[in-house]
Amino acid sequence: MSHFIDRRLNGKNKSTVNRQRFLKRYKTQLKRAVADAVNKRSITDIDSGEQVGIPSRDISEPQFRHGKGGSREMVHPGNKEFLPGDRIRRPEEGAEGSGQGKAGKGGRGEDDFVFELSREEFMDLLFDDLELPNLVRNQLMGTTEFKTVRAGYVTDGAPSNIDVVRSLKGAIARRTALGAPWRVRIRELEAEIEGLLADGVEESSARLLELREEIDRLKTRIAALPFIDTFDLRYQSFVKQPEPTSKAVMVCIMDVSGSMDQVRKNLAKRFFILLYLFLKRNYDKIDVVFIRHHTIAQEVDEQEFFYSRETGGTVVSSALNLAYEVLRERYDSSVWNIYAAQASDGDNWDSDSNVCRDILIDKLMPLMRYFAYVEITPRQHQSLWYAYQEVMEAHGHFAMQAIDGEEDIFPVFRELFKRQEA
């Protein structure tokens, strides 16, 4: 048997390439370990790394052996019990095995290879088969487009970019500036002629003839000035400015009324934290708007959205109206990719549920790329759920799911934002 050992020193980025090759080779085991880690840890800690154990049998390396080749029969000494074709029974449980591994300290075997995943690698595996729905091809993360904008005038360029008006203005200014001294001289000569005529000098006098000849010569020089010169031409200048195409805004709406107990609020917080991490991975430029409501809606910062406490009744339409005002004032739907997610226990004034339905259908959904509603309740759905079902029937980019407990957060999140087939 031959063993090949690479004793070369690690070159630049060699360990990075090897690490990526390892991640690709054992992606199935790593993804399974990441899914198990999600069920065990809190979503608030979802963006940290993870230690993954891989069975040693899965990382065995190929070995090269020297053999004589061909078919041959061999007799091994000490075989007194078996003949060719006999079946060997499997050892009973608890029987002493014939393995060569050593027992680990504390009764744990040493078969697992522990691999440390970084935060970025953990997030990549966590979101590997997830994708924001309805993403346009040029809206993917990291892509940058350029738009052409006017940047004044230049003295050379393509003939199609000539600015005629600006060029004529420059030509008039040039002819005026070059002919100004001659026009001043003409006015002086004409004043001298008028003075001589006033003194009674005859028209045929040599001095008058000389002055008139000089005036004609100056006028000829003024007329010889070219109407437009290459120096006068001005071309429109255009430059390309980078325009980020991965701009998105995520509107997070959460019910913080008295019917939302602390357990449900914690579930809603975990869902939004997971969603926020997902968006940060998919977009370079992202704005997040946090709106919390009971009977009154408020736009708050992230800290207050997740951790402050409120009590009171529930009027969901107040939050939807506030979201519409924020989007209309600050985020143009032709420039921004607008997404929204709402978490609630489903309680609402019966008369207000129809108002919510109308606001979504008439105002918000035409602006949205996607709207996800999550209802956190173990009991029967209330009027808000059935009103939102009408919204889902009217708009294909509206989705809704129910969450009963902590274990439902990640499956529901994957269902809402699963990769769509082309």
C-alpha positions in Angstrom: 0.0 0.0 0.0 1.3 3.5 -0.9 0.6 6.7 1.0 0.9 10.0 -0.7 1.8 12.9 1.7 1.8 16.5 0.5 4.6 18.2 2.5 4.6 21.4 0.5 4.1 24.6 2.5 0.7 26.2 2.2 0.8 28.9 -0.5 -1.3 32.0 -0.6 -5.1 31.2 -0.2 -4.4 27.4 -0.5 -6.2 26.7 2.8 -9.2 28.7 1.6 -9.4 26.6 -1.6 -9.1 23.4 0.3 -11.8 24.5 2.8 -14.2 25.3 0.0 -13.5 22.0 -1.6 -14.3 20.3 1.7 -17.6 22.2 2.1 -18.6 21.2 -1.3 -17.8 17.6 -0.8 -19.6 17.2 2.5 -22.4 19.7 1.9 -25.1 17.1 2.6 -23.8 16.2 6.0 -23.1 19.9 6.8 -26.6 21.0 5.8 -28.1 18.3 8.0 -26.1 19.4 10.9 -27.1 23.0 10.4 -30.7 22.1 10.3 -30.3 20.2 13.6 -28.5 23.2 15.1 -31.4 25.5 14.1 -33.8 23.4 16.1 -31.6 23.4 19.2 -30.5 27.0 19.4 -32.4 30.3 19.7 -33.0 32.3 16.5 -31.4 35.3 18.1 -28.1 33.3 18.0 -28.7 32.1 14.5 -25.9 34.2 13.0 -23.0 32.6 14.8 -20.9 29.7 13.7 -21.3 26.0 14.5 -19.3 22.9 15.3 -20.3 20.0 13.0 -19.4 16.4 13.7 -18.8 14.2 10.6 -18.4 10.4 11.0 -14.9 9.3 10.2 -16.2 6.7 7.6 -17.5 9.7 5.5 -14.1 11.4 5.3 -12.0 8.3 4.5 -9.5 9.0 1.8 -8.8 6.8 -1.2 -5.8 4.5 -0.9 -3.6 2.9 -3.5 -2.5 -0.7 -3.1 -0.1 -2.8 -5.1 -1.4 -6.1 -6.2 -0.5 -9.0 -8.5 -3.9 -8.7 -10.3 -6.0 -11.4 -11.9 -8.1 -14.0 -10.1 -6.5 -16.3 -7.6 -7.4 -18.4 -4.7 -5.8 -18.0 -1.3 -6.0 -20.2 1.8 -5.6 -18.3 5.1 -4.2 -20.2 8.0 -6.4 -20.9 11.0 -9.7 -21.3 9.2 -11.1 -24.5 10.5 -14.8 -23.5 10.6 -15.8 -22.1 7.3 -15.8 -23.3 3.7 -16.4 -21.3 0.5 -20.1 -20.3 0.2 -20.8 -20.4 4.0 -22.6 -17.5 5.5 -21.2 -15.9 8.6 -23.7 -14.8 11.3 -23.6 -11.2 12.5 -22.3 -10.9 16.1 -24.9 -10.5 18.7 -25.5 -7.1 20.4 -23.2 -6.5 23.2 -20.6 -8.9 21.9 -17.1 -7.8 21.8 -16.3 -6.3 18.4 -13.1 -6.6 16.5 -12.6 -2.9 15.6 -9.3 -1.2 15.9 -10.5 2.2 17.3 -9.7 3.2 20.9 -12.4 4.1 23.4 -12.7 7.7 24.1 -12.7 9.4 27.5 -16.1 9.3 29.1 -17.4 6.5 27.0 -17.6 8.5 23.7 -16.0 7.0 20.6 -13.5 8.9 18.6 -15.1 8.3 15.2 -16.4 11.8 14.6 -14.4 14.5 12.8 -15.3 17.9 14.2 -15.4 20.7 11.7 -15.8 24.4 12.7 -18.2 26.4 10.5 -17.7 30.2 10.4 -20.7 32.6 10.6 -20.7 33.2 6.9 -20.5 29.5 6.1 -23.3 28.7 8.5 -25.5 31.3 7.0 -24.8 30.1 3.5 -25.8 26.6 4.3 -28.8 27.8 6.3 -30.2 29.8 3.4 -28.8 27.7 0.6 -32.2 26.7 -0.9 -34.1 29.8 0.0 -34.7 32.8 -2.2 -36.7 36.0 -2.1 -39.7 35.5 -4.4 -40.1 37.4 -7.7 -36.5 38.7 -7.7 -35.7 40.3 -11.0 -32.5 39.1 -12.7 -30.8 42.5 -12.3 -31.8 42.8 -8.6 -29.5 40.2 -7.3 -27.2 41.0 -4.5 -23.9 42.6 -5.5 -24.8 43.7 -9.0 -24.4 47.3 -9.9 -25.8 49.1 -12.9 -24.7 52.4 -14.4 -27.0 55.1 -15.7 -25.9 57.8 -18.1 -26.3 61.4 -16.9 -25.5 64.8 -18.4 -22.2 66.3 -17.3 -21.9 69.7 -19.0 -20.1 70.4 -22.3 -16.8 69.4 -23.8 -14.9 70.7 -26.9 -14.7 67.4 -28.7 -17.0 64.4 -29.2 -19.3 62.6 -31.6 -21.2 64.7 -34.2 -24.5 63.4 -32.9 -23.8 65.1 -29.5 -23.2 68.6 -30.9 -25.3 71.2 -29.0 -26.3 73.6 -31.7 -27.6 76.4 -29.5 -24.6 76.3 -27.2 -22.2 76.3 -30.3 -24.0 79.3 -31.9 -23.9 81.2 -28.7 -20.1 80.6 -28.5 -19.7 81.7 -32.2 -21.6 84.9 -31.6 -19.5 85.7 -28.5 -16.3 85.0 -30.4 -17.2 87.2 -33.3 -18.3 90.0 -31.0 -15.1 89.8 -29.0 -12.8 89.7 -32.1 -14.6 92.5 -33.9 -15.0 94.8 -30.9 -11.7 96.7 -31.4 -12.4 97.3 -35.1 -15.9 98.5 -34.4 -14.5 101.0 -31.9 -12.0 102.2 -34.5 -14.8 102.5 -37.1 -16.8 104.7 -34.7 -13.8 106.9 -34.2 -13.2 107.3 -37.9 -16.9 108.1 -38.6 -16.8 110.8 -35.8 -13.7 112.3 -37.5 -15.4 112.4 -40.9 -18.4 114.2 -39.4 -16.1 116.7 -37.8 -14.3 117.4 -41.1 -17.6 117.8 -43.0 -18.8 120.2 -40.3 -15.7 122.3 -40.9 -16.5 122.6 -44.6 -14.0 120.2 -45.9 -14.9 119.0 -49.4 -16.0 115.4 -50.1 -13.2 114.9 -52.6 -10.5 115.8 -50.2 -7.7 113.3 -49.7 -8.2 113.0 -45.9 -11.9 112.1 -46.3 -11.1 109.5 -49.0 -8.4 108.0 -46.8 -10.7 107.8 -43.8 -13.5 106.1 -45.8 -11.0 103.6 -47.3 -9.9 102.6 -43.8 -13.5 102.2 -42.7 -14.2 99.9 -45.7 -11.1 97.9 -44.9 -12.2 97.4 -41.2 -15.7 96.4 -42.2 -14.2 93.9 -44.6 -12.1 92.4 -41.9 -15.2 92.1 -39.6 -17.2 90.4 -42.4 -14.3 88.0 -42.9 -14.7 86.6 -39.4 -16.0 83.0 -39.9 -19.7 82.6 -38.9 -18.8 79.5 -36.9 -15.4 77.9 -36.2 -14.4 74.5 -34.9 -13.3 76.3 -31.8 -17.0 77.2 -31.2 -18.3 73.7 -31.3 -19.6 72.3 -28.0 -20.6 68.7 -27.4 -22.9 67.4 -24.8 -20.9 65.4 -22.2 -22.3 62.2 -20.6 -20.8 60.2 -17.8 -21.9 56.9 -16.2 -22.8 57.0 -12.5 -23.1 53.8 -10.5 -26.7 53.1 -9.5 -27.3 50.4 -6.9 -29.9 48.0 -8.2 -30.1 46.0 -5.0 -32.1 48.6 -3.1 -34.8 47.1 -1.0 -37.0 48.1 1.9 -38.5 45.7 4.4 -41.6 46.8 6.4 -41.9 44.8 9.6 -45.3 45.1 11.3 -46.0 43.5 14.7 -49.0 43.4 17.0 -48.0 44.4 20.5 -51.5 44.6 22.0 -52.6 43.0 25.3 -53.7 39.8 23.5 -50.2 39.2 22.4 -48.6 37.6 25.5 -44.9 37.4 26.0 -44.5 34.0 24.5 -46.2 35.1 21.2 -44.1 38.3 21.2 -41.0 36.3 21.5 -42.0 34.0 18.6 -42.7 37.1 16.5 -39.4 38.6 17.4 -37.6 35.4 16.4 -39.3 35.4 13.0 -38.4 39.0 12.3 -34.8 38.4 13.4 -34.5 35.5 11.0 -36.1 37.5 8.2 -33.8 40.4 8.8 -30.7 38.1 8.6 -32.0 36.7 5.4 -32.5 40.1 3.8 -29.1 41.3 4.9 -27.7 38.3 3.0 -29.7 39.0 -0.2 -29.2 42.8 -0.4 -26.3 45.2 -0.3 -28.5 48.2 0.3 -31.5 47.7 2.5 -33.7 49.9 4.7 -35.8 48.3 7.4 -39.0 50.0 8.7 -40.3 48.8 12.0 -43.9 49.4 12.8 -45.6 48.2 16.0 -49.2 48.7 16.8 -52.1 48.1 19.3 -54.9 50.6 18.7 -52.3 53.1 17.5 -49.4 52.4 15.2 -45.9 53.8 15.6 -42.7 53.7 13.6 -39.9 52.8 16.0 -36.3 51.7 15.9 -35.1 48.1 16.1 -34.5 48.1 19.8 -37.9 49.4 20.7 -39.6 47.2 18.2 -38.2 44.0 19.7 -37.9 44.8 23.4 -40.4 47.5 24.6 -43.7 46.4 26.0 -47.2 47.7 25.2 -50.8 46.9 26.2 -54.2 47.7 24.8 -56.6 46.7 22.1 -56.0 45.9 18.5 -56.7 47.9 15.4 -54.5 46.5 12.6 -55.6 49.0 10.0 -53.6 51.7 11.9 -50.4 49.9 11.1 -51.3 49.3 7.5 -52.2 53.0 7.0 -48.9 54.1 8.6 -47.0 51.6 6.3 -48.7 53.1 3.3 -47.8 56.7 4.3 -44.2 55.8 5.0 -43.8 54.0 1.6 -45.5 56.8 -0.3 -43.4 59.5 1.3 -39.9 57.8 1.3 -39.8 54.8 -1.0 -40.8 55.1 -4.7 -41.9 51.6 -5.9 -40.3 52.2 -9.3 -36.9 52.5 -7.6 -37.1 50.3 -4.4 -38.0 46.7 -4.1 -40.6 46.7 -1.4 -41.3 43.8 0.9 -43.4 43.5 4.0 -44.0 41.0 6.8 -46.7 41.1 9.5 -46.9 39.1 12.7 -50.0 39.0 14.8 -52.1 36.7 17.0 -55.1 37.3 14.7 -57.2 39.3 17.1 -58.8 42.4 15.7 -62.0 44.4 15.7 -64.4 42.6 13.4 -65.3 45.7 11.6 -61.6 46.6 11.1 -60.7 43.4 9.4 -62.6 44.4 6.2 -60.8 47.8 6.3 -57.5 45.9 6.4 -58.5 43.9 3.4 -59.4 47.0 1.4 -56.1 48.8 2.4 -54.0 45.8 1.3 -55.9 45.2 -2.0 -56.2 48.8 -3.1 -53.1 50.5 -1.7 -50.3 48.3 -0.4 -50.2 45.2 -2.7 -49.8 47.2 -5.9 -46.5 48.6 -4.4 -45.3 45.3 -3.0 -43.1 42.6 -4.5 -44.1 40.3 -1.6 -46.1 40.5 1.6 -45.9 37.7 4.2 -48.4 37.4 7.0 -47.7 35.1 10.0 -50.4 34.4 12.6 -49.1 33.1 15.9 -52.0 31.3 17.5 -52.9 27.8 18.6 -56.7 28.4 18.5 -59.1 28.9 15.7 -58.5 31.7 13.2 -60.3 35.0 13.7 -61.9 37.5 11.2 -58.5 38.9 10.2 -57.3 35.5 8.8 -60.4 35.2 6.6 -60.1 38.8 5.4 -56.5 38.1 4.5 -57.5 35.0 2.6 -59.5 37.3 0.2 -56.3 39.3 -0.3 -54.3 36.2 -1.1 -56.9 35.2 -3.7 -56.7 38.7 -5.3 -52.8 38.9 -5.3 -50.5 36.0 -5.9 -47.6 37.7 -4.2 -49.4 37.7 -0.8 -48.6 34.7 1.5 -49.9 33.7 4.9 -49.0 30.9 7.4 -49.8 30.0 10.9 -47.3 29.4 13.7 -48.2 27.4 16.7 -44.9 27.1 18.6 -41.2 27.7 18.5 -40.5 24.7 16.4 -42.7 26.1 13.6 -40.7 29.2 13.0 -38.1 27.9 10.7 -40.4 25.5 8.6 -42.9 28.4 8.1 -40.1 30.7 7.2 -38.8 28.3 4.6 -42.3 27.8 3.2 -42.9 31.5 2.8 -39.6 32.2 1.2 -38.8 29.0 -0.6 -37.0 29.1 -3.9 -39.4 29.5 -6.8 -39.1 27.5 -10.0 -38.4 29.6 -13.1 
